[in-house]
Amino acid sequence: MSAERELSRAASKKSWLEAANDPASDFPIQNLPFGIFSDKRNAARRVGVAIGDAIVDLAALAAAGQLALPAGGAQHFSQPVLNGFIALGREAWRSVRLHLSTLLDAACATLRDDAQLRSRVLVAQADATLHLPLDIPGYTDFYSSKEHATNVGAMFRDPSKALLPNWSEMPIGYNGRASSVVASGTPIRRPMGQLLPPGAARPVFGACRKLDIELETAFVIGRGNALGEPIACSDAEDHIFGMVLLNDWSARDIQQWEYVPLGPFNAKSFATTISPWIVTLDALEPFRVAQPVQDPPPLAYLRHTGAHAFDISLEARLTPHRADRPVSPSPTTTITRTNFKQLYWTMAQQLAHHTVSGCNTRVGDLMGSGTISGATPDSFGSLLELTWNGARPVVLASGGTRGFLEDGDELTLTGWCQGEGYRVGFGTCTGMILPARG
Ligand code: CA
């Protein structure tokens, strides 16, 4: 039986690690996402897999002789990024997940009944620091939500021609800035830049006044392609290692002034936050669903058969931390709820389009989905849309309102696939706004 089928059969599986069986846990035995962590006992960054409220230390597990990979592959578990492990290929990822799925199974005594081994290879998530899991050679951001593109086009251009003619023919994207991709928890400094006040002939220089989020996911390239050799749409998912949550922080006032004619630059390049655990496509497989119907039918190189979307519930929460604001009754407001499955263009189509020119990709490349907005106003993926460019502020549970983010605001994205009695989750993707360095 293939590893894929073995894993997808495992919906009813339980772990001896009780926290993993909590239906609200993001990290049941069905998930087993990969990340990079360090902890109080050992400051070295190394590969871990999340399970319940713990992390399995793969470097320690390999050192204890409980996790083998051919041809010295296990050395990659001691590395500070996942790239080396990912480059080993899909068979290696699958064999590690399958092995862990057995070791952590309620019926398996190897780790369950060996307290000494458990103390060496299990780390409490509460005692660990999670790091950026990848060396990211390139970061591309797409623009694949029809609802988002329509909303932004209506606001920034002409409501009667909100969607430009090329949008329905290709997954529009741009090459973003990989150097400023940061791990969840990293504070975000409000950017300075050029702003054009309403009615003014020339811009002023100052702190962004319209700081925003973009609720996105991203996929991570697991197998690159050579320069000049495009990836076919039908093969594209074989090149994907897994997915993360992504917040594409955006300075809307800087963006509106700079984006014509070449697209966003300083409005986007100051920071992009990703969640620390990479959920594999194998773990997402039971949640595969059909993508939206595409009209007009895409050109041949963008066609694939079958289902290529995934049912991933997504939310964004805002927590203000300013001392002059009350913190009761609830300091946190869920500002939007949406779903990845509504995205018009699939990840496979994005990758096929990205490489059709001959552009190469590399292991660890990050490909953002674009802001994921639903059809209703409570499912929009940015404050720009939720507040309609500040005109209809969001009311916070703790009192007060928000048009855009204020200093001290903390923004957290969450995402999960709902199974029967369990969920495959992404953990959190969070960041707090620091005042501009003015
Ligand atoms: Ca974006």
Boltz pocket constraint, residues with backbone or C-beta under 6 A from the ligand:
constraints:
  - pocket:
      binder: B
      contacts: [[A, 141], [A, 142], [A, 214], [A, 216], [A, 248], [A, 368], [A, 370], [A, 371]]
      max_distance: 6.0
